[in-house]
Amino acid sequence: MIKKIINIKSNLIQGKRLNVFVLFLFLSFLISLLSKLSNTYTQTLQFELQPSQIKSNELIVSKDSKTINITLSGRGFELLKYYISKPVIDVDFSKLNKDKTHYYWTERNQFEKIINHFDARITVKTINPDTVLFPYDRQFIKKIPVTVLINSSFAVGYDLVDSYLSVPDSITVIGPESLLKSMTNVKTKLINLNAVNATINRIVDLDLVVKSNQLKYSHQKVAISAEVAKFTEGSVNVPVTIRNVPEAVNINFFPKEIPVVFYATLEAYNEIDTRDFFVECDFNSLSTDNNYLTPVLVKQPINIKTAKLKVTQLEYVITPKND
């Protein structure tokens, strides 16, 4: 028991000696550090030029940040903060010279501001480079139409009643004029739909090809919709009219009526009337190289999707009129 107590006391004494050693080691390091920070050093540091006070209708279009190297002389205490945090100098662009494409930061015009940026106990030795160019562009607003990209197949007997609609049908983009000039439309991400048999309603991402932090898009997504219905095919016989026939001749042609095949929804099918179609031929289109009349469908109902003529040539005979 006594031996155990003696061992415990011995361990405590050794622990205290170790703590005292660590404390003295830390104090020694701290004193050495403070001594070094009290010395004067000359160091070259890189500072980022951060734009400010830019006109609302202008944008700096440089992809990379602009920097300058400044050689400073001062005590370690004063220089330490530039190693801890990123060195940045604000640049008031309302005070810079510019031309049609660039702002010009120059050491000569900005030297006093650089001096005032630092503590009075820090001396600015050199600044390099002496000129920095900031390319800029005019801020531009453009309304760009949305193009819907859908690869779709429909169930048997089904089809689109009309085209795909996008809401909104166009988006607003804000950015440099040089980037927006070439943008004529913005497309949706491609969607694949199979065996469609019902009305389509989808939220779709836009494919923003020009991805730049200088562009601001009013929308990242759009709502896509399209009415889908059951379709059927029908046919009507439509009389043919000949126009521009000279008064001195008669023209006899065959056939007098032409079948018109149309494609419409079941709902619209029962409303289709022959009088909603109009087929005509132009007498003036006849020539020695053209021995047939060519019928043209010039009118069709608005509630059908497609229509086509089953006959594309008419035979004819021309005879003079008897006074």
Helices and strands as residue ranges (DSSP letters): H 2-37, E 40-52, E 58-60, E 66-75, H 76-84, E 88-92, G 93-95, E 97-98, E 102-106, H 107-117, E 123-128, E 131-147, E 150-154, E 158-160, E 165-167, E 170-176, H 177-180, E 186-188, E 191-196, E 200-207, E 216-217, E 221-226, E 228-243, E 249-254, E 257-265, H 266-269, G 274-276, E 278-282, G 283-285, E 296-299, E 304-309, E 315-320
